[in-house]
Amino acid sequence: VLTRLGRYVHALESFNIALELNNEFAPAHHNKGDVLAAMGSHEKAIQSYDTAIRLNPQFSEAYCSRANIRFALKHYNDALSDYERAIASQPS
């Protein structure tokens, strides 16, 4: 909700608190990445997506989010690889 309202700093603080409570919760890392991406912190967003993927290698949404950032940064081969992984990790 905070992210959709453009309250990125507060959203980021909320995700950091959630991760202090459970640093192994992949969706929180992914959502933190979304906030960082919205703030223009692309490399930090990629790091958050990397963590989400490490914690849950089948997290297709994290692959897709990371691909979108890589595409925006013109890292096209990496983006394509992530899009392919996102598709492959989807249940049949």
Secondary structure, DSSP 8 states (H G I E B T S, - for coil): -TTTTT-HHHHHHHHHHHHHH-TT-HHHHHHHHHHHHHTT-HHHHHHHHHHHHHH-TT-HHHHHHHHHHHHHTT-HHHHHHHHHHHHHTS--
